[in-house]
Amino acid sequence: MSDNHNPASGQQPLPAVDLFMAAWEQKERAYRERACAVLEGNKKVLFGILAEHGITAVIVNFDGYGDSGQIEDITAQSGDVVVELPDERIEIFRPGWDSPDVERQTHTVREAIEALSYDFLAQTHCGWENNEGAYGDFTFDVTEGSITLDYNERYTASENYSHEF
């Protein structure tokens, strides 16, 4: 019996794997808090420049499988008309994974949209590019001030039957 065993509680000490997972989950929670803290500011800056150029929506298509994934297409719209994204550069904030720091990064509008899309995928569906992967769309609705994700995950199913007669 280990020195960490508490007979009164009936609990065994946590194995090293559980301690590792607890530490990882704590880092993940802290990262998500930092990501949420910068989201509104990033949206405000991005949507502001998009609105200045009459852009009402941006659609971002992504696809991933086999341990790789990428943004396939970014389409900007003014109403129902496809338009070009502005060439201007904007500053966005991105949280570090294992650090309390938040980085300031300057990107073109296209690069900022791509960076934010990858960040959202990492936050909501980490591993979206692995195995059979996933695909979908982000809709940056400038008019409504919202970003929505339509996410489709692929998987392989297998059924096994065993009979003895």
WOCORQUI-V989749 format. One record per run of one state. SS is the DSSP state (H for helix, E for strand, C for the rest). FROM is the first residue (numbers start at 1). TO is the last residue. Records with the same first field share a line. If there is no record, write none. Layout:
SS: FROM-TO, FROM-TO
This chain:
C: 1-5, 7-10, 12-15, 53-56, 66-67, 79-80, 84-88, 96-101, 125-133, 142-145, 154-165
E: 6-6, 11-11, 57-65, 68-78, 81-83, 89-95, 102-108, 134-141, 146-153
H: 16-52, 109-124
